Each structure stands twice: as structure tokens, then as C-alpha cells.
Amino acid sequence: MKEDKNFSRRALLKGAGIGVAYLSLENLFDAVFAKKATAATKDLKKVKFALAWLPQGGYAMMIAAKQLGLWEKRGLDVTVDRGFGSGRTAQSVGLGEYPYGIADFAVAVQHIDKGLDLIDFAMVAPITAACIGVLEESNIKVPKDLEGKTIGATPGSGEHQLWPAYAKAAGIDSNKIKFSYMEASLPIPALIEKKVDAIGTYYDTLSPQLWARDIKHRIFLYADAGLKLYSVGMITTSKRFKEEKDVVNGLAEGAMEALKMMYLEPEKVLDAHMKAVVDYEGAERNRAAVKHGMAIRTTQGLVPYVKEKGLGWHDPEYVRETVNIIGTYMGLKTKIDPEKAYTNEFVGNVKLTASEWKKVEENVKDYIVPKPEVKK
């Protein structure tokens, strides 16, 4: 059993018969310890880091890197703030309001196209979670069955902008689809209330909410149609990357160590996350929902090249294909050089053994979505 230092200290003082002097002496101990902690903190480099959204399960590794001291041991005192969407985070980092953050790679590329200086230095989720969600009771069994149906969507959302690419890859005739446009908070309620037949969404957004309500559903992942699209990664500006390489290295390695921990010791990361989210207004505090989000994020990392190259690694061909898809379907105005949108300089050091990967795959086997049949 791990020793409770507070309990041991009290027991020692009481056992010595100190009595009335106990509280003042304990305060003295606390003051000394606090002074040492403050001195240690002063030696750390203060860094601000923005999430893409609220601290949900998909971002638990970032909260754990902070809570479990994985960044601190690399000389960093990191403040992790909630985000308001990948677009806002990418913009904030590009404009220097935040030095570092995590955002959807496609959104970051869009902002590079708008003239912002951004570079992805650690890929957290190589497989996109973009999907179409339907209720299990519906007669929509395969993607082709969406023809003739109504899909609830948010016009500016990433998965909707990429719908033409998915429809083409999945063999769906978009001319036979009707879209019902609504605000970002409304598609899931609309699906539950059967106001639409399906919705465009993300696996880690939809499923935890429906599981919490015991609503059976199925999803069609864009990735299962063959679309190679990166999801979220850690970003900064290329200028800051060149000037603060020690910080970038510490952030990347600490986060990847936390990601590995989330893969192998999810309960440890979950505990750290749940202790921290009380400080975030609007954060998801349902332990089961957070656990689901963590598991889904884990499935997004199960790609062969990561097993070989290490966590955080970007595959050059995968980057090029992602940028090409974004350029074709999300309307880039300039020709983006894929090689300048990412770096592998500080990733690849955190790896899992073959047996560890086997354990991870066993842990999340129930979260791996079966590929739907393709109806011609």
C-alpha cells in the first residue's frame, strides 16, 4: 500500500504526545513543503495549451500529462484550457493568442490556406472519427441505404464539408440525399426524436451520448470507405517551433507518454482526468462517457505505421492524401505544401511492444466498428 504522507505525519506528531502544538507544527510542515513546491515550480517553463473543445474523454491524455506530472518532469508548467472548436483553436495558435494547442488536422490546413503559420508536431489520432450515425431500428443497414433519406447536418462542420468525398468513396448518389441543416447542438436530439433519418457527426461525439441513454445505433465511418484523413494533432507556429524546440519536445513527449498510458492503463488516466475536470465549466463529468471517449480515441490510433514508427508519427503519404482530399472537397485557395504542414522531429520515441499493442487491441475490441457491406 502506498504510504499516506499526511496520515503518517499526523500519527508521528500525535504519537509523540505533542497534543495542542499538533496543528501549528503541521502548519509549519505544510509551509515548508509548499515553499519547496513553489521554488520547484519557479524553475519550470510556463506554457499555455488550448484543447480543441471541452476536456472530454478524447482529450484525457492531455489532462493526464498535466495531472500526472509528465510535462513537469520535462521542465514544463502547462496550463490546459478548454477550446471552442478546432477552428477557434487553430486561429488562436496561428495568431499567437495561444502558443500551443490541439486541433483537427484538416481545420489546421484550412487555416494555413488562409495565411496562418501552423505546423502539426504530434499526431494524436491518425484515423478520422467522422461518420454518419443512424438508429439501429432504422432500415439503413449500409451506406447505400442512405439514398432517399434525410440527413441532419451542420453546414460548417468538418464531416459535412467532407461528405462529397465520403459519398463518392462509399458509392452513394448525393443527388438522392436530402439534408436538413441545423445548429451544431441539434443533430443528435433530432436523430433521437426521429426528425431525421441520419446525421453527420463524429464517433466520439455521438456514441458516448447515445450509450449513456441506452439508445442502440450504428455508425458508418468515413475511414471505412477508404478515406485517409488525419484527425487531431498538436499544433504551434513554425516560427515558435524553431525558437522553442525544448518546449515542443517536452510537450510532444509528455503527451505521447500520456497517450501510451491511456492505451495501456486507461483507469489511471481516467482517474487523473476525473479529478481535474471539476475545474472546467461545462466539462463532461460522467465517468462512463469519458471512458467511452478514451476508448474511441484509442481505436483512432490503431494504424500499422504507428506501431512501427511510434506514437505521434505522421506518415508523409497519409499527409499528402489528407491535404489532397481537403483541397478537393473543402475548397483550398492555395497550393499547400504537405511537407510544411507537419514535422516528425520530436515524435517516434514513445513506442509500444508487440505484446502491448495486442493488449490495447483487446482492451478496445468492443469499440472497433465493423465495416459495413458495400451495396452496389
N, C-alpha and C positions, 0 to 999 in steps of 0.2 A: 504494500500500500504506500502511495505517495505521502510523504510527511506534510501535514498542515503546519506551516511555519508559525502562523498566528496562534494556533492552538498550543503548539509546543512552547512558545514564548510565554503565554499566559500561565501554562502549567508550571513552568520553571519559576516564575515570579511568585505565584501563589504557594507553590511547594516550599519556597524559601521563607514563608511566613512574613512577606512584606506587607500584606494587608492593605491599609489605607494608601500607602505610597504606590500601589499597583498601577492605578490609572495614569498617574503623572509619569511614572517610569515607562509605561507602554507608549505614551505620547512621545517621550524622548526617543524611544526606539524608532517609532514611525517617522519622526522628524529627521533622524539620521538617514534612514532608508530613503525617504523622499528626497533629501538633499543629494544623495548619491545618484538616484534615478534622474533627477533634474540635470545634474552635471553630465551624466551619460547622454541624455537627450540633446544637450547643447552641442555635443560633438557630432551629431547626426545632421545630414543634409536634409533640409525641409523641402518636401516635394508635394505639389498638388496634382491629384489624379481624378479625372472625371469618368464615371461609368456612362454607358450608353442610355441607361434607363434606371429604374429603381433597383436596389440591391436584391434581386430575385435569385432563384437557385442557379440560373445560368451564369451569374457573376460571383458565385460563392468563393471561387478561387482567389479573387481579388480581395475580398473581405478577409479571407483566411490568411493571405500573405501579410496583411496588416496585423491582424489579431494574434497570429502565432509567431510574430517576430521574424518572419522570413525576409522581409525587407530591412528590418532594423539591423539584423546581423550583417547586412551588406552596406551598412552606414547610412541608411535612408529612414527619415521620419516622414512617412507618407500619409497625407490626408486624402481619404477617399470620399468623394462627393457623389451624390446621385446625379443622373443625367436626365435629359428631357427629349430623348430620341437621338439616334446616331447622327442625324443631320446637324442638330444643335451642338453635339459634342465635337464633331469634325470641324464645324465652323469655329467653335471656341478655341480649339487647339490651333487651327490654322491662323487665327487672328491673334494668338498669344494670350488669350484670356485664361487658358489652362495650358500648362506646358506639356501635359501628357493625358492620355485617355484611352478608352476602348470604344470602337465603333465598327459598324458593318463595313466591310472592305469595299463593297460596291458603292456605298454612300461616300466613302473617303475618296474614291476615284472620281465620283461626280464633282466633288469639291476641288479636286486637283484640276479638273476641267474648267472650273470657274476661276482658276488662278491662285488658289491657296497652295501653300507649300506644305505638303503632308507626305509622310512615309510610314509604312507599317513595319514595325520591327519585331513583332512576335505574333504569329497566327494562332489564335486560341481555339477556333472552331473551323477546321478545313471544309466541312460539309455544310451546305446551307440548310436551314430549318424551314425555308419557305415551303408552303404546302397549300393544298385545298382540303378543307375539312367538311365532312358530311356526317349526319346522324346514321348510326348503324341500321336503324329501322328503314331507312330510305332504300329505294331501288337503284341507287347509284353504287354499283359494285366495283366498277373500273373507271378510269378517267374518261373513256369514250362515252360513258353513260351521262356525262355532264351536258352533252348536247341536248338542246331543248329545255334546259333548266335555267333557273335564275341564281346567280352567284352574288352574294353580298360582298362589297369591296369598298376600300378607301382609295380614292384616286391617286394620292401622292405616295402611297405605301410602296415599299420595295417589291413585295411579291406581286403586286398588281402591275407595276411597270414591267415586270419580267414575264407577265402572263403570256404575251405572244410567243416568247421563246419556249415556254413550257408547253403551250398548246401545240406548237409545231413538233416538238420532241415527242409528245405523248399521242400525236395523231388525232388531235381534237380540232373540229371545224369551228373556229371562233365566231363565224357568221351565224352559228346556231346557238350561241350563248347570249343570254340577256344579263346585263349587270345592273344591280341595284346599288347606287352609290350612297354612302353614309359616312358619318364621322367615325374616327378610329375606335371609339369605345363601344360602338353599336353592333358590329357584325356578329360577335359571339352571342349576345342576347337575341339578335334576330334569328340566328340559327336555332337556338334553344326553343324559341317561340314559334319556329317553323314558318317565319315570314319569308325566308329564302330557302332554297334547296341546298345551298352550299355556301362557303365563304372562303375568301382568300386570306391566309393568315400565316402564322409560324407555329411549328410543332410545339416549341417550348412556351408559347403563349396560350394556345388553345387547350391542349390536352390536360395540363395540370388543373385548369379551371373546371373542365368537364368531369374529370376523375373525382374532383372534390365534391361534385354534385351527383356522382354515380350515374352520369349520363354516358351511355355507350355510343361510340362514334368510330369513324375510320378516317384516315388521312391519306392523301396522295402527295408524297414528297416530290418536289421538283428534281431533286438529286436522283431519284429512282427512274426518272425519264432520261437520264444521261447528262443532265446539265451540270457542268463543273463550275460551281460558283462558291467562292470563299465566303465565309460568314464573318464573325467578328474577330478583330485583331487589335493589338496595342499600337497606338499612333503617337507621333510627335511631328515636328517640322524637321526637314533635312538639315536646316541651319542649327537647330538645337541638338540634333543627333551628332553633328560634328563637334559641337562645343562642349557637350556634357556626356561624353561616352561612358564615363564611370557610372553616371546616374542611369543611363539607358541600360547598361549591362546589368546593374543591380536590380532594376525594375523587371527586366526580362527574366533573369534567372530566378528571382524570388517568386514571380508569378508562375513560372513553369514548374518550380518545385511545389508550389501550392496546387497546381493543376494535377501533377503526378499524385499528390496526396489525396486529392479529390477522387482520382481514379481508383486508388488502392485502399484508402481509408476514409470513405465518404462520411462515416458517422463523426469522425474527428473534425472534418471540415464543416459539417452541418452544425455541430455544437458551437464551433467558433463563430459561424455565421449568425446563428440564432441569438447569441449573446450580444452581437454587435448591432443587429437591425433595430433594436429599441431606440437607437439614436437617429433613425431615419423616418421622417414623417411619410406615411403612405406606403411603407415597405411591407412586403408580404411576410406575415408572421405565422402563417400556418405551416407547421413543421413538415407535414406530409407534402404540401405543394412545393415547398423549397426542395425537398428531397427528390421529387419528380423532376424538377427543373435541372438539378445537378446531374441526374441520370441521363436526361435527354442531351444535355451539353456533352456528356461523356461519349454518347453514341456519335456525336459530330466529330469526334477525334479519331475514330477507328478507320484510319486510312493506311494502306501499306507503306507509303513512303515515310510517314511519321514514325512508324515502328523502326524503320531503318535509320533515318536521319536525326530523330529526336523531336521532342515537343517544341512547338513554336515555329518549326521549319516551313518555309514557303517553297513549293515546287515551281520552278520557272515556267514550265509548260502549263501548269494549272493556273498560274497568274495570268499568262498570256490569254488563255481561253476565257478566263473570267473577264478580263478587260475587253476582249472582243465581243462577248455577249452584252456587256454593259454598253459598249459603243453602238452596237446594232439596235438594242431594244430600249435603252434609256437615254438616247439622244445626246451623246457627247459631241461637243462642237469642235474640239481639237483632237489631234492625234496624240494619245497618251503613250509614252514610252513605258511599257510594263516594268522594265528593269529599274526604273527610277521610283516606282511606287512601293517598293519593299526592300528589305535587307535581311540577310541571314547572319550578319556579323556576330550577334550575341545570342543566338539560339543554336540548339543541337547538342548542348552539353548535358541536358536533363533527358535521360532515356529510361525505358523500361526493358527488362529482360523478357525473353520469350515466355517464360512461366508467368511473369507479372501481367503481360498482355492477355494471356489466357485467363487469368483471374479477373481482369477487367471485363473481358467479353462475357464471362459467366455472370458477373455482377449485374450487367445491364441487358442481358439477353431478352428480358421481357419488354424492353423499351425499343428494341430494334424492329422497325416497321417492315412487315413482309412486302415485297414488291408486288404490285397488282399485275394481273394479267393484262396483256395488250389486246384490245378488241379491234379487229380490222373493220 
